Amino acid sequence: MPASLPPAPIGRYIVRAARDDNELVRFLATLGAEPGVQVVDLIGPSSGPPHTAVVETDAPTVERLRQQTLDQITIEPDQPLSLSD
């Protein structure tokens, strides 16, 4: 029996709608059916829809989600902030 591949590492990703913040809301509603995706944070005004989400998942899942959303959603790796002098 062949050995199974190790699971892909989990990373944090920034998710934004390319044009319409309501598209992000619709996208987030579909994540309930994605067992490998966890929403970590939602960023936006308290009186309106979020404009940004932070999620944790693996790179293969991110690529599949990008293809499914047809460039309506931007998903990019979350980069740590650094202070430079």
C-alpha positions in Angstrom: 0.0 0.0 0.0 1.5 3.4 -1.0 2.3 5.9 1.8 -0.1 8.8 2.0 1.2 12.3 1.5 1.5 14.5 4.6 -1.2 17.2 4.9 -0.5 20.6 3.4 0.6 23.2 5.9 -2.0 25.6 7.2 -1.5 29.3 6.5 -3.3 32.5 7.0 -4.8 34.4 4.1 -6.4 37.8 3.5 -9.6 37.6 1.6 -11.2 40.6 -0.1 -13.9 41.2 -2.8 -12.3 42.4 -6.0 -15.2 44.9 -6.7 -18.2 44.5 -4.4 -18.1 44.0 -0.6 -21.4 42.1 -0.9 -19.5 39.5 -2.9 -17.3 38.9 0.1 -20.4 38.4 2.3 -21.7 35.8 -0.2 -18.3 34.1 -0.3 -18.2 33.9 3.5 -21.6 32.3 3.6 -20.4 29.4 1.4 -17.4 28.7 3.8 -19.7 26.7 6.1 -19.5 23.9 3.5 -15.6 24.1 3.5 -14.4 22.0 6.5 -10.8 22.9 5.9 -11.3 26.7 6.1 -11.6 28.6 9.4 -12.5 32.3 9.5 -10.2 33.9 12.0 -11.3 37.6 11.7 -13.6 39.9 9.9 -12.6 43.5 9.3 -15.0 46.3 8.4 -17.3 48.9 9.7 -19.6 47.9 12.6 -22.6 49.2 10.7 -22.0 47.4 7.4 -20.6 44.3 5.7 -16.9 43.4 6.3 -14.5 44.4 3.5 -11.8 41.9 4.5 -11.6 38.5 6.1 -8.7 36.5 7.5 -8.9 32.8 7.1 -6.8 29.8 7.9 -6.5 27.0 5.4 -4.0 25.2 3.1 -2.6 26.3 -0.2 -4.5 23.7 -2.3 -7.8 24.8 -0.9 -6.9 28.5 -1.6 -6.2 27.7 -5.2 -9.5 25.8 -5.6 -11.4 28.7 -4.0 -9.7 31.2 -6.3 -10.8 29.1 -9.3 -14.3 28.8 -8.1 -14.8 32.5 -7.5 -13.6 33.5 -11.0 -11.5 36.5 -9.8 -14.4 38.0 -7.9 -12.5 37.4 -4.7 -8.8 38.2 -4.0 -7.0 35.7 -1.7 -3.4 36.4 -0.8 -1.1 35.2 2.0 -1.2 37.2 5.2 2.2 38.8 5.7 3.4 39.7 9.2 3.8 43.4 9.8 7.3 44.6 10.4 8.7 47.8 11.8 11.5 49.3 9.8 13.7 52.3 10.6 
